[in-house]
């Protein structure tokens, strides 16, 4: 057998068109990449949910700290939009 020639009974002569092979490979690659993307997206959503939960827990502590320190500082917090006292 010479290099570059197809063997009888394999790929091209077995009746399997090249388009079918390429579509099958594309479907497998797309499914794999979609799975990886969904897995990464799951990680991001999990991080956002845990960050939101921590912020929800810490919010009362931050608010109580602001009200206690309001009398200590002569100026209000610039982020709150309040006018200086």
C-alpha positions, 0 to 999 in steps of 0.5 A, a space after each residue: 500500500 502506498 502512502 496517501 492512498 485510502 484503504 478499501 473498506 475505511 472512511 471514504 469508501 465505507 460510505 461515511 461522508 466527510 460532512 457527517 464526520 465534521 458535524 459530529 466533531 463540531 457537536 462534540 466540541 460545542 457540547 464540551 465547551 458549553 459544559 465548561 462554560 456552564 461550570 464556570 458560570 456556576 462558580 461565579 454565581 456561587 461566589 456572588 451568592 456567598 458575597 451577598 450573604 456576607 454583605 447581608 450579615 454585615 450590613 447591621 454591623 456597618 449601620 450600627 458603626 455609622 450611627 455610633 461614629 456620627 457624633 465623633 466626626 464633625 463631618 458626615 460621610 461623603 458617600 451618604 450625600 449628607 451635608 456637613 454638620 
